[in-house]
């Protein structure tokens, strides 16, 4: 099974019990709009933590009906994130969502050693894109959490992503490990990592997926381009998951797909005690809604 469009995610969550979603620093228009849509669609049961006056004012201005939704008043942003994370770690919720707060602050709270949402695994970010010019959804990791992952980190990032894709119904997702070129170049670390990850996959040290790399971006997403270069690969042109060399490359690809290619995107953090909806503040309400769908699909 592969997902062809964001709306396929609805099929995955349909019929599942509603998840309790805690929105930290909830005074954010697009986040509120997306959460309320997901509530109406019976996907989640929201809990808002944040500045009650700010939340109510935004809801009034936008005609949102929030009758019946629990609001916990905490106007200070860092305290509201701490409270939200503590609610999740004490199992009073199933999904954490970032509202009007910086990514780094939220992640630092999630990683707090005493009351955070660590599991002993590496946490990583995954984004799913629907692009008109590709024949199915394509996942990209890690574009927002791990800054410069080493080989060990990349193994964990692949494992997090593959087990998530397996849960979504992908039996053997095809993973392209990106470099600037498709040949191993001893001066380009990303190509060395890619070659090692591919070999580890062949030797079944990394399972439940097919990994190939290094592949340049064009070879990963276009069979014609791979054939032109004489590359024989099961992954080329049919990639389900792109593994990025580092956060800079990943983040630029993310923003390019959204701003230039008008791609739809959904993204979450994997590997914590609960899925975390961590969209960028510039992401649309639709992207936040699709990310909630993705988190509900990820939630156990
Ligand atoms: N998974 C699990 N544990 C981790 C991870 C991870 N991905 N990253 C760090 N830790 C642990 C470390 O082992 C350590 O015990 C503790 O957390 C602190 O580690 P530091 O000192 O490396 O981390 P911090 O707190 O300085 O930074 C962690 C961040 C996630 C905040 C940092 O990596 C970061 O800023 N990432 C980029 C976030 C961002 O700005 N994204 C923007 C794109 S939209």
Boltz pocket constraint, residues with backbone or C-beta under 6 A from the ligand:
constraints:
  - pocket:
      binder: B
      contacts: [[A, 103], [A, 104], [A, 105], [A, 107], [A, 108], [A, 111], [A, 121], [A, 122], [A, 123], [A, 124], [A, 143], [A, 144], [A, 145], [A, 146], [A, 147], [A, 251], [A, 280]]
      max_distance: 6.0
